[in-house]
Amino acid sequence: MKVRDAAQIFEKLNMEIREGRDTLAFLKVKDKIILWSKVPHKKGELKGKLRYFIRQQLKLSEIQFKGLQDCKIWRKEYLEILKSKGLLP
């Protein structure tokens, strides 16, 4: 997984992006931050376990994360996943 792929996922989920030491992405629902993730500014492949950490921060299983990458899951479906896990009211 490349850094730009992670950034595209953040955009697809309409996450609020903040630039700093890393690129931070915040999922907001009704002006409340539900969760966040980050990726480095570097280009190319994500190193080490960063892909795993992004998946964990987004609270997704491997299959769900793959669906998000393959454009099978969008914001609406993602919010339903979070709701089913009790992370959204």
C-alpha positions in Angstrom: 0.0 0.0 0.0 1.3 3.4 -0.9 1.0 6.6 1.1 -1.2 8.1 -1.7 -3.5 5.1 -1.4 -4.1 5.9 2.3 -4.6 9.6 1.5 -7.3 8.5 -1.1 -9.0 6.4 1.5 -9.1 9.5 3.8 -10.6 11.6 1.0 -13.2 8.9 0.1 -14.4 8.9 3.7 -14.5 12.7 3.8 -12.1 12.8 6.7 -10.8 16.2 7.8 -7.1 16.5 6.8 -4.6 18.4 8.9 -1.0 18.7 7.9 1.8 18.7 10.5 4.7 16.5 11.1 2.5 13.8 9.5 -0.8 13.9 7.6 -3.5 13.5 10.1 -7.1 12.5 9.1 -10.1 12.9 11.5 -13.5 11.3 11.0 -16.1 13.7 12.2 -19.8 13.0 12.5 -22.0 15.8 13.6 -18.9 17.9 14.5 -17.6 15.3 16.8 -14.3 13.5 16.2 -15.1 9.7 16.1 -11.6 8.4 15.2 -8.4 9.5 13.6 -5.5 8.1 11.6 -2.2 9.3 10.2 0.3 8.7 7.4 3.8 10.1 6.9 4.5 12.8 4.3 7.0 10.5 2.5 6.1 9.1 -0.9 6.1 5.5 -1.9 5.2 2.4 0.0 4.1 2.4 3.7 6.9 0.9 5.7 6.7 -1.8 8.4 3.3 -2.2 10.0 1.9 1.2 9.0 -0.8 -0.4 6.8 -1.9 -2.5 9.8 -2.0 0.5 12.1 -4.1 2.5 9.7 -6.5 -0.4 9.4 -6.7 -0.7 13.2 -7.2 3.1 13.6 -10.1 2.9 11.2 -11.6 0.0 13.2 -11.8 -2.3 10.1 -11.2 -6.0 9.5 -8.8 -7.0 6.8 -11.7 -7.8 4.4 -13.4 -4.5 5.2 -10.2 -2.6 4.6 -9.6 -4.3 1.3 -13.2 -3.4 0.3 -12.4 0.2 1.2 -9.3 0.1 -1.0 -11.2 -1.5 -3.9 -13.9 1.2 -3.8 -16.5 -1.3 -2.6 -17.0 0.6 0.7 -17.7 4.4 0.8 -18.5 6.8 3.7 -22.1 5.6 4.0 -21.2 1.9 4.3 -18.2 2.8 6.5 -20.5 4.6 9.0 -22.8 1.6 9.0 -19.8 -0.6 9.9 -18.9 1.7 12.8 -22.5 1.8 13.9 -22.7 -2.0 14.0 -19.5 -2.1 16.1 -21.1 0.3 18.6 -18.7 3.2 17.8 -21.5 5.5 16.6 -24.9 6.2 18.2 
